[in-house]
Amino acid sequence: MISGFKNDHCNIATDLLSVLMGALMQDFKKFKKQPLMSRVGFAFEGIADSARTSSSFRTQLIVGGLGVIVFAILKAGALWWVLLILSSSSVLALELVNTSLEHLLDALNPSVHPLIKRSKDCAAGAVLVSSLGAIGIFLTFVMTHLRS
């Protein structure tokens, strides 16, 4: 738990924001001094870590892979491939952000706090909204293909 956390919501939010901004600015300065390939390497480390540790991320990877297989078997046109790539990458990106936010909030305050729960729920909701959009694209493709 962060020392100095107050019980009222305004102080908690202010303290959390101060800690986050301070940490982000320090990391940002170090990060920007790194060569491009090092920064790309950090990104791949984050993706690999999520693939190893997050069952939700692995599930999204598998579902996206199945979508690719179905699109290939049914010989999807270029526009359908673009929609699949955009929707799948959006879901995976939001899953990475969600995982990152969960790790950060758990490190800052391991106990359950209503604002932290709300933040985690919102991030999970973003993944769900994106996933539902991707499912809609997939179902529209399959129904369109079956009708023709």
PLY file of the C-alpha trace (Angstrom):
ply
format ascii 1.0
element vertex 148
property float x
property float y
property float z
element edge 147
property int vertex1
property int vertex2
end_header
0.00 0.00 0.00
1.25 3.49 -0.75
2.12 5.40 2.38
0.16 8.59 2.76
-2.96 7.31 1.00
-5.98 9.08 2.47
-9.43 7.59 2.73
-11.34 10.20 0.77
-11.55 9.74 -2.99
-10.02 13.08 -4.00
-6.84 12.52 -2.02
-6.51 8.95 -3.26
-6.92 10.05 -6.87
-4.47 12.93 -6.40
-1.88 10.72 -4.68
-2.22 8.03 -7.33
-1.92 10.56 -10.14
1.17 12.16 -8.55
2.89 8.80 -8.14
1.99 7.73 -11.67
3.10 10.98 -13.28
6.39 11.01 -11.37
7.15 7.41 -12.31
6.06 7.92 -15.91
8.21 11.02 -16.39
11.30 9.27 -15.00
10.72 6.21 -17.18
9.85 8.37 -20.19
13.13 10.25 -19.98
15.10 6.99 -19.71
13.03 5.37 -22.43
13.45 8.18 -24.95
17.25 7.99 -24.63
17.18 4.36 -25.76
17.80 3.43 -29.41
14.71 2.60 -31.46
15.50 -1.12 -31.61
15.79 -1.24 -27.81
12.36 0.40 -27.46
10.88 -2.07 -29.95
12.49 -4.84 -27.91
10.79 -3.54 -24.77
7.45 -3.66 -26.57
8.04 -7.25 -27.64
9.03 -8.12 -24.06
5.67 -6.76 -22.88
3.78 -8.75 -25.51
5.72 -11.93 -24.68
5.17 -11.41 -20.95
1.44 -10.99 -21.47
1.35 -14.10 -23.65
3.08 -16.05 -20.86
1.19 -14.67 -17.88
-2.25 -13.53 -19.05
-4.80 -16.20 -19.89
-7.07 -13.51 -21.36
-4.34 -12.39 -23.76
-3.65 -16.00 -24.79
-7.37 -16.56 -25.35
-7.57 -13.46 -27.55
-4.53 -14.66 -29.54
-6.15 -18.06 -30.10
-9.49 -16.55 -31.12
-7.70 -14.18 -33.51
-5.76 -17.11 -34.96
-8.98 -19.04 -35.49
-10.41 -16.02 -37.27
-7.41 -15.99 -39.60
-7.91 -19.71 -40.35
-11.62 -19.26 -41.09
-10.96 -16.22 -43.29
-8.28 -18.16 -45.20
-10.51 -21.23 -45.69
-13.44 -19.11 -46.86
-11.16 -16.97 -49.06
-12.07 -13.60 -47.58
-11.59 -10.52 -49.73
-9.11 -7.76 -48.95
-11.62 -5.56 -47.13
-12.60 -8.41 -44.81
-8.91 -9.04 -44.05
-8.44 -5.37 -43.19
-11.43 -5.52 -40.84
-10.10 -8.69 -39.21
-6.63 -7.22 -38.73
-7.95 -3.93 -37.33
-10.43 -5.55 -34.97
-8.02 -8.25 -33.77
-5.18 -5.81 -33.21
-7.53 -3.49 -31.31
-8.63 -6.30 -29.02
-5.04 -7.39 -28.38
-3.85 -3.81 -27.80
-6.64 -3.15 -25.31
-5.89 -6.45 -23.59
-2.27 -5.33 -23.19
-3.39 -1.97 -21.75
-5.82 -3.75 -19.42
-3.10 -6.14 -18.20
-0.67 -3.26 -17.73
-3.21 -1.24 -15.75
-4.05 -4.23 -13.54
-0.36 -4.84 -12.76
0.25 -1.18 -11.99
-2.81 -0.77 -9.76
-2.07 -4.02 -7.90
1.48 -2.81 -7.25
0.33 0.59 -6.04
-2.45 -0.66 -3.80
-2.87 -4.45 -3.39
-6.02 -4.09 -1.29
-9.40 -3.71 -2.94
-10.37 -0.08 -3.25
-13.59 1.06 -4.97
-11.79 3.46 -7.34
-9.18 0.89 -8.29
-11.93 -1.67 -8.88
-13.75 0.85 -11.04
-10.60 1.53 -13.07
-10.00 -2.18 -13.62
-13.65 -2.73 -14.55
-13.53 0.11 -17.10
-10.38 -1.31 -18.71
-11.97 -4.76 -18.87
-15.08 -3.15 -20.35
-12.96 -1.59 -23.11
-11.65 -5.06 -24.00
-15.19 -6.42 -24.01
-16.52 -3.66 -26.27
-13.67 -4.21 -28.72
-14.17 -7.99 -28.58
-17.88 -7.65 -29.29
-17.06 -5.46 -32.30
-14.62 -8.10 -33.58
-17.22 -10.84 -33.07
-19.74 -8.73 -34.99
-17.32 -8.38 -37.91
-16.61 -12.12 -37.88
-20.30 -13.08 -37.77
-21.16 -10.61 -40.52
-18.44 -12.12 -42.69
-19.60 -15.70 -42.06
-23.28 -14.85 -42.68
-22.40 -12.94 -45.85
-20.28 -15.86 -47.07
-22.97 -18.44 -46.31
-25.60 -16.43 -48.22
-23.50 -16.24 -51.39
0 1
1 2
2 3
3 4
4 5
5 6
6 7
7 8
8 9
9 10
10 11
11 12
12 13
13 14
14 15
15 16
16 17
17 18
18 19
19 20
20 21
21 22
22 23
23 24
24 25
25 26
26 27
27 28
28 29
29 30
30 31
31 32
32 33
33 34
34 35
35 36
36 37
37 38
38 39
39 40
40 41
41 42
42 43
43 44
44 45
45 46
46 47
47 48
48 49
49 50
50 51
51 52
52 53
53 54
54 55
55 56
56 57
57 58
58 59
59 60
60 61
61 62
62 63
63 64
64 65
65 66
66 67
67 68
68 69
69 70
70 71
71 72
72 73
73 74
74 75
75 76
76 77
77 78
78 79
79 80
80 81
81 82
82 83
83 84
84 85
85 86
86 87
87 88
88 89
89 90
90 91
91 92
92 93
93 94
94 95
95 96
96 97
97 98
98 99
99 100
100 101
101 102
102 103
103 104
104 105
105 106
106 107
107 108
108 109
109 110
110 111
111 112
112 113
113 114
114 115
115 116
116 117
117 118
118 119
119 120
120 121
121 122
122 123
123 124
124 125
125 126
126 127
127 128
128 129
129 130
130 131
131 132
132 133
133 134
134 135
135 136
136 137
137 138
138 139
139 140
140 141
141 142
142 143
143 144
144 145
145 146
146 147
